[in-house]
Amino acid sequence: MVNIIDRNSPSEIKAYAPPSSKLRSKGSASSKTSAADSSEDRVLLSPMARDIQSATNQLQDIPDVRNDRVAQIRQQIASGSYQVDTAKIARNIMSESLYNELL
């Protein structure tokens, strides 16, 4: 059986209208100002979007290379005291491989 929706029905149109058009219609109904009077647009961010933006800004402040750590490892290699933990490397390779398979 096929359901046919009357697309001219106002209730159907309102149910599927994008949120931005609902906001515009509410704003124009409550305000009697013309489009020329309101010359600025607004963007409202959700609390989650603000948190993401804040975290992104904080990540941009972190350097890509930890120069202090690089210098420390170079010094250890030069002195011959740098040790590679092969078991840790193997664990990390396996866990990343399993993680990628789950995606």
Buried (B, 14 or more C-beta within 10 A) or exposed (E): EEEEEEEEEEEEEEEEEEEEEEEEEEEEEEEEEEEEEEEEEEEEEEEEEEEEEEEEEEEEEEEEEEEEEEEEEEEEEEEEEEEEEEEEEEEEEEEEEEEEEEE
